[in-house]
Amino acid sequence: MSASVSSLIKLLQSETPHRLDAAQQLLEMGSEAVPAAVALVEACDGDQETRDIASAALEDLGPPEDDAVGALTKILSRPTLDAPYWAATLLGRLESVAAPAVKQLIVAAQGHAHAAVRQRSVWALGKIGPPAAPALESLQLLTTDHDPRLASLARDAVASIRQEH
């Protein structure tokens, strides 16, 4: 019998050897692990093995619960790669529900230390769509960035926000 999602979240957030097992059980739960989305994102800043399993669980998880926006927004400002990347990804999956995160996504898109986080933040702004209109000026500047992927994602995000598709 598998543990409950809430007990697995507690184990995942602990520094015990059971952390890895909790991540594995959440991976195996599939969409039933949605309540653990934020804990899985935070686990992406852990040891390599836990990070790999948490990332695998997040790959197919779909959007998190709507009330995860605040926690995911805070994670965006971390200087690490994996947790902010996954925070931006899940915010993008929430689409317009993630509108409260637009300001922090702009900050991450403009200046996060990792290119993948900048790119994913731009992608998320595009997924949010018209509610991300405050990002248009920043995104317009990023359409000419030296990173061709970032520039392409910025062009797509501008078009999505302006509903030009």
Secondary structure, DSSP 4 states (H G I P E B T S, - for coil): -PPPHHHHHHHHHS-STHHHHHHHHHHHHGGGGGGGHHHHHHHTTS-HHHHHHHHHHHHTT-S--GGGHHHHHHHTT-SSSHHHHHHHHHHHHHGGGGGGGHHHHHHHHHH-SSHHHHHHHHHHHHHH-GGGGGGHHHHHHHTT-SSHHHHHHHHHHHHHHTT--
